[in-house]
Amino acid sequence: MKSRILPVEEGLWDTHNIQALRRTLQSHLLLPQFSHPNHIPPGYHQVSFNSLPDEHELSHDGAEQRHAPNDEWKFRVWAGGHLDFQKPFLWTEGRDGPESVAVNEKITDTRLIGNANAHNSKVMVTITKSLFAPELDAQGQPVRGSRNQISMSKAKDNILLREQKYLCFMREIPDSLKSASSVRKIAFPSDPDYSQTMIPSATLLFRFSALTRNAHAIHLDGDYTREVYGLPKPLVHGPLTSVLMLDVLGEALALKSHGQASALAIRSFQYRNLLPLFVNEQITIACKRLHDTKADTTKYQTESAAPWQKWDVWIQKGEGKDATLAVRGSALVSPEPSPTSERERDPSE
């Protein structure tokens, strides 16, 4: 599987999709308008640089065949992910105009859980997507190499962000996914610093599918989800889950740094889906600062020597005695000089 070529989209950021995602989420979360129109909030890369496979390249459920081990593993769900933001802030435009991006995506790990012939075994697949600054020619245009792809810059700090996507493939759907009311109850942190509650609607799931070019039927088609996957309702997308968590954390950080000389930037974020999130069911997204930690200046670009912060981020669902943790996450946050649009920066900086 690791030798498979995964086609990528690259070039300019999709500013329309980025703005559309914020407008879509503002119907569900308390989110401000962008303070800088060309700023890319953490997680919003999800709506840029997505390939559009031909229909014959899709599995029976609308998801991409090239990600699956083979047709035998016909059920898939999103298990979680890990994001590293090497640069503290990303922009759709630089001093000289729109920013181009080089993209690399590949299968980097596969792991069998259980007996290879057992009906309840699983295959975990890791897909790694990296976004780079491009190599530029004398005219400032991106250089294209093999297969006409944009060549990545050879500079040491060329990477913008890296995302690892964890997919779980199954021969059969386990009973733990088939009920909207989970028997399993998982304790979640108490006393969050900040939280928001929302109900993911069918419209939200449809719009996110459209913005990310995701035709997976378990997010769109209730009948298919029930009859083929055996799930009670369509599922909230894994990438959408991460965007919701990053947006709520971002709002908490904005409140913490309001009036301060520096801003708080999300540098690393990892999350694991423990229980399914279903359409039209209330969820609460919350976060809590834990402790300071040493800055990682070897892996990330930073303009501050101040300690970083560790945060818990999570999603809980259900109410009262039925409340349970559904998604567990954590983030590293760095204090950075307050962001300004790259076009507004002094060239001498």
C-alpha positions as CSV (number, residue, x, y, z in Angstrom):
1,M,0.0,0.0,0.0
2,K,2.8,2.4,0.8
3,S,3.9,2.3,-2.9
4,R,0.6,3.6,-4.1
5,I,0.5,7.0,-5.8
6,L,-2.1,9.3,-4.2
7,P,-3.0,12.2,-6.6
8,V,-3.0,15.6,-5.0
9,E,-4.3,19.0,-5.7
10,E,-1.9,21.9,-5.2
11,G,-1.3,25.5,-6.2
12,L,-3.3,28.4,-4.6
13,W,-5.3,28.2,-1.4
14,D,-9.0,27.9,-2.0
15,T,-10.0,31.2,-0.4
16,H,-13.7,30.8,-1.3
17,N,-13.8,27.5,0.5
18,I,-12.0,28.8,3.6
19,Q,-14.5,31.7,3.8
20,A,-17.4,29.3,3.1
21,L,-16.3,27.0,5.9
22,R,-16.3,29.8,8.4
23,R,-19.7,31.0,7.4
24,T,-21.0,27.4,7.6
25,L,-19.7,26.9,11.1
26,Q,-21.0,30.3,12.3
27,S,-24.5,28.8,12.1
28,H,-23.4,26.4,14.9
29,L,-20.6,28.0,16.9
30,L,-19.9,31.5,18.2
31,L,-17.1,32.4,15.8
32,P,-16.1,35.9,14.7
33,Q,-15.4,37.1,11.2
34,F,-11.8,36.7,10.2
35,S,-9.7,39.6,11.6
36,H,-7.5,39.3,8.5
37,P,-9.2,38.1,5.3
38,N,-6.2,36.1,4.2
39,H,-5.6,34.3,7.5
40,I,-6.1,30.5,7.5
41,P,-7.3,29.3,10.9
42,P,-5.8,26.0,12.1
43,G,-7.7,23.1,10.5
44,Y,-9.1,25.1,7.6
45,H,-6.6,23.5,5.2
46,Q,-9.1,20.7,5.1
47,V,-11.1,22.6,2.4
48,S,-8.1,23.2,0.1
49,F,-5.9,20.8,-1.9
50,N,-8.4,17.9,-2.0
51,S,-8.3,15.6,-5.1
52,L,-11.4,14.8,-7.0
53,P,-11.3,11.1,-8.0
54,D,-13.3,9.8,-10.9
55,E,-16.4,7.9,-9.9
56,H,-15.0,4.6,-10.9
57,E,-12.2,5.2,-8.4
58,L,-14.6,5.3,-5.5
59,S,-15.7,2.3,-3.3
60,H,-19.3,1.3,-3.0
61,D,-19.7,3.7,-0.1
62,G,-18.4,6.7,-2.0
63,A,-15.0,6.8,-0.3
64,E,-11.7,6.5,-2.2
65,Q,-10.6,3.0,-3.1
66,R,-7.0,3.8,-3.1
67,H,-7.0,4.2,0.7
68,A,-8.4,0.7,1.4
69,P,-6.3,-2.4,1.7
70,N,-8.6,-4.2,-0.8
71,D,-12.3,-4.7,-1.5
72,E,-12.6,-7.2,1.3
73,W,-12.2,-4.4,3.9
74,K,-15.4,-2.6,2.8
75,F,-16.2,-0.6,5.9
76,R,-14.2,2.4,7.0
77,V,-14.3,5.0,9.8
78,W,-12.1,7.8,10.8
79,A,-10.1,6.9,14.0
80,G,-8.3,10.2,14.7
81,G,-5.4,12.3,13.6
82,H,-2.3,14.4,14.4
83,L,-1.5,17.8,13.0
84,D,1.7,19.8,13.3
85,F,1.7,23.4,12.4
86,Q,5.3,24.2,11.7
87,K,4.6,27.9,11.1
88,P,2.5,29.6,13.8
89,F,0.3,31.4,11.3
90,L,-0.7,30.6,7.7
91,W,-1.8,33.1,5.0
92,T,-3.4,32.7,1.6
93,E,-1.4,35.7,0.4
94,G,2.2,36.9,0.9
95,R,3.9,40.2,0.2
96,D,3.9,39.5,-3.6
97,G,0.4,38.1,-4.0
98,P,-1.4,34.7,-3.6
99,E,0.7,32.0,-2.0
100,S,1.2,28.7,-3.9
101,V,1.6,25.5,-2.0
102,A,3.4,22.2,-2.8
103,V,1.5,19.1,-1.5
104,N,2.6,15.6,-0.8
105,E,0.3,12.8,0.3
106,K,1.1,9.2,0.9
107,I,0.2,6.1,2.9
108,T,2.9,5.9,5.6
109,D,1.8,3.1,7.8
110,T,-0.5,0.0,7.8
111,R,-1.2,-2.2,10.8
112,L,-3.3,-5.3,11.3
113,I,-5.2,-5.7,14.5
114,G,-6.4,-9.2,15.2
115,N,-6.1,-12.4,13.1
116,A,-5.9,-11.7,9.4
117,N,-8.7,-14.1,8.7
118,A,-11.0,-13.2,11.6
119,H,-14.3,-11.4,10.8
120,N,-13.7,-8.8,13.5
121,S,-10.1,-7.9,12.7
122,K,-9.1,-4.4,11.6
123,V,-6.6,-2.7,9.4
124,M,-5.3,0.7,10.6
125,V,-4.0,2.9,7.7
126,T,-2.1,6.2,8.3
127,I,-2.2,8.7,5.5
128,T,0.3,11.6,5.8
129,K,-0.4,14.9,4.0
130,S,2.3,17.6,4.0
131,L,2.1,21.2,2.8
132,F,5.3,22.9,1.7
133,A,6.4,26.3,0.5
134,P,7.2,25.9,-3.2
135,E,10.5,26.3,-5.0
136,L,10.3,29.5,-7.1
137,D,12.0,30.4,-10.4
138,A,13.6,33.7,-11.3
139,Q,10.2,35.2,-12.0
140,G,8.8,34.1,-8.7
141,Q,6.7,31.4,-10.2
142,P,6.5,27.8,-8.8
143,V,8.8,25.3,-10.4
144,R,7.2,22.1,-11.6
145,G,9.0,18.7,-11.5
146,S,8.0,15.1,-12.2
147,R,4.3,14.5,-13.1
148,N,4.0,18.3,-13.4
149,Q,3.8,18.7,-9.6
150,I,5.0,21.8,-7.9
151,S,8.5,21.3,-6.4
152,M,8.9,22.0,-2.7
153,S,11.3,24.6,-1.6
154,K,14.8,23.4,-0.6
155,A,14.9,25.8,2.4
156,K,15.2,24.2,5.8
157,D,12.0,25.7,7.0
158,N,10.0,24.9,3.9
159,I,7.2,22.9,5.6
160,L,3.9,24.6,6.5
161,L,2.0,21.8,8.2
162,R,1.8,18.1,8.3
163,E,-1.3,16.0,9.0
164,Q,-1.5,12.3,9.8
165,K,-5.0,10.8,9.2
166,Y,-5.8,7.5,10.9
167,L,-8.4,5.4,9.1
168,C,-9.8,2.1,10.4
169,F,-10.9,-0.5,7.9
170,M,-13.2,-3.5,8.8
171,R,-14.9,-6.5,7.3
172,E,-17.8,-6.0,9.7
173,I,-19.1,-3.1,11.7
174,P,-18.8,-3.7,15.5
175,D,-21.8,-3.5,17.7
176,S,-20.2,-0.6,19.6
177,L,-20.9,1.6,16.5
178,K,-24.4,0.5,15.9
179,S,-26.3,2.2,18.7
180,A,-26.9,5.9,19.1
181,S,-27.0,5.5,22.9
182,S,-23.7,4.1,24.0
183,V,-23.6,1.6,26.9
184,R,-20.0,2.6,27.3
185,K,-19.5,5.7,29.4
186,I,-16.1,7.4,29.5
187,A,-15.3,10.1,32.0
188,F,-14.4,13.5,30.6
189,P,-12.4,16.3,32.3
190,S,-14.2,18.6,34.7
191,D,-14.1,22.4,34.9
192,P,-13.2,23.4,31.3
193,D,-11.8,26.8,30.7
194,Y,-14.1,27.3,27.7
195,S,-16.8,25.3,25.9
196,Q,-19.5,25.6,23.3
197,T,-22.5,23.3,22.7
198,M,-24.0,22.6,19.3
199,I,-26.0,20.1,17.2
200,P,-24.4,19.0,14.0
201,S,-27.1,19.2,11.4
202,A,-27.6,17.3,8.1
203,T,-27.0,20.6,6.3
204,L,-23.6,21.0,8.1
205,L,-22.5,17.5,7.1
206,F,-23.6,18.0,3.5
207,R,-21.8,21.3,3.2
208,F,-18.6,20.0,4.8
209,S,-18.7,17.0,2.4
210,A,-19.1,19.4,-0.5
211,L,-16.2,21.7,0.7
212,T,-13.9,18.8,1.1
213,R,-14.9,16.8,-1.9
214,N,-15.9,13.9,0.3
215,A,-18.6,11.6,-1.2
216,H,-18.5,9.0,1.7
217,A,-22.2,8.0,2.0
218,I,-22.1,7.5,5.8
219,H,-22.1,11.3,6.2
220,L,-24.8,12.0,3.6
221,D,-27.3,9.2,3.1
222,G,-29.3,8.0,6.1
223,D,-30.8,5.0,4.4
224,Y,-27.5,3.8,3.1
225,T,-25.9,4.3,6.6
226,R,-28.6,2.2,8.2
227,E,-29.0,-0.5,5.6
228,V,-25.4,-1.1,4.7
229,Y,-23.3,0.1,7.6
230,G,-25.9,-0.8,10.2
231,L,-25.5,2.6,11.9
232,P,-28.6,4.4,13.3
233,K,-27.7,7.8,11.7
234,P,-25.1,9.5,9.5
235,L,-21.8,10.2,11.2
236,V,-20.1,13.5,11.7
237,H,-16.8,13.5,9.7
238,G,-13.5,12.9,11.4
239,P,-11.9,16.0,9.8
240,L,-15.0,18.1,10.7
241,T,-14.6,16.9,14.3
242,S,-11.0,18.2,14.3
243,V,-12.0,21.6,12.9
244,L,-14.7,22.0,15.5
245,M,-12.2,21.3,18.3
246,L,-9.6,23.6,16.8
247,D,-12.1,26.4,16.4
248,V,-13.3,26.2,20.0
249,L,-9.7,26.0,21.3
250,G,-8.9,29.0,19.1
251,E,-11.7,31.0,20.7
252,A,-10.4,30.1,24.1
253,L,-6.9,31.2,23.2
254,A,-8.2,34.5,21.8
255,L,-9.9,35.2,25.0
256,K,-6.8,34.3,27.0
257,S,-4.6,36.6,24.9
258,H,-7.0,39.5,24.5
259,G,-5.2,42.8,25.2
260,Q,-1.8,41.0,25.4
261,A,1.2,41.9,23.2
262,S,1.4,38.3,22.0
263,A,-1.1,35.8,20.6
264,L,-1.4,32.1,21.4
265,A,-0.9,29.9,18.3
266,I,-1.8,26.2,18.1
267,R,1.3,24.3,17.1
268,S,0.4,20.6,17.5
269,F,-3.0,18.9,17.9
270,Q,-3.9,15.2,18.2
271,Y,-7.2,13.6,18.7
272,R,-8.8,10.2,18.9
273,N,-12.4,9.3,18.2
274,L,-13.6,7.0,21.0
275,L,-17.4,7.0,20.3
276,P,-19.3,8.0,17.2
277,L,-20.9,11.4,16.8
278,F,-24.2,11.3,15.0
279,V,-26.1,13.9,13.0
280,N,-28.7,16.0,15.0
281,E,-27.3,14.9,18.4
282,Q,-26.1,17.6,20.8
283,I,-22.4,17.7,21.6
284,T,-20.2,19.9,23.8
285,I,-16.7,20.9,22.6
286,A,-14.5,21.9,25.5
287,C,-10.9,22.7,26.4
288,K,-8.8,23.2,29.5
289,R,-5.3,24.5,30.0
290,L,-3.1,22.0,31.8
291,H,0.5,23.2,32.3
292,D,3.5,25.0,30.7
293,T,6.0,23.0,28.8
294,K,9.4,23.7,27.1
295,A,9.2,25.2,23.6
296,D,10.1,22.9,20.8
297,T,12.4,25.0,18.6
298,T,13.8,22.1,16.7
299,K,10.6,21.1,15.0
300,Y,8.6,24.3,14.9
301,Q,9.3,27.9,13.8
302,T,8.8,30.3,16.7
303,E,9.6,33.9,17.4
304,S,9.3,33.6,21.2
305,A,11.4,32.0,23.9
306,A,8.5,31.9,26.4
307,P,7.2,28.5,27.6
308,W,4.5,26.7,25.6
309,Q,1.2,25.5,27.0
310,K,-0.4,22.1,27.1
311,W,-4.2,22.0,26.6
312,D,-6.8,19.2,26.8
313,V,-9.5,19.4,24.1
314,W,-12.5,17.1,24.0
315,I,-16.0,16.5,22.8
316,Q,-18.6,15.0,25.1
317,K,-22.1,13.9,24.2
318,G,-25.2,13.0,26.1
319,E,-26.6,14.7,29.1
320,G,-26.8,13.9,32.8
321,K,-26.0,10.3,33.7
322,D,-25.8,9.6,29.9
323,A,-23.0,12.1,29.3
324,T,-19.8,10.5,28.0
325,L,-16.5,11.5,26.4
326,A,-16.6,10.9,22.7
327,V,-13.4,12.5,21.3
328,R,-10.2,13.0,23.3
329,G,-7.6,15.5,22.1
330,S,-4.6,17.5,23.2
331,A,-2.7,20.5,21.9
332,L,0.5,22.4,22.3
333,V,0.3,26.2,22.1
334,S,3.0,28.8,21.7
335,P,3.0,32.5,22.5
336,E,3.9,34.5,19.3
337,P,3.9,38.1,18.3
338,S,0.4,39.1,17.3
339,P,-0.2,38.0,13.7
340,T,-0.5,40.5,10.9
341,S,-1.2,39.9,7.3
342,E,1.9,39.1,5.3
343,R,1.0,41.8,2.9
344,E,1.0,44.3,5.8
345,R,4.4,43.4,7.2
346,D,7.4,45.6,6.8
347,P,9.7,44.0,4.1
348,S,12.7,44.8,6.4
349,E,11.3,42.4,9.0
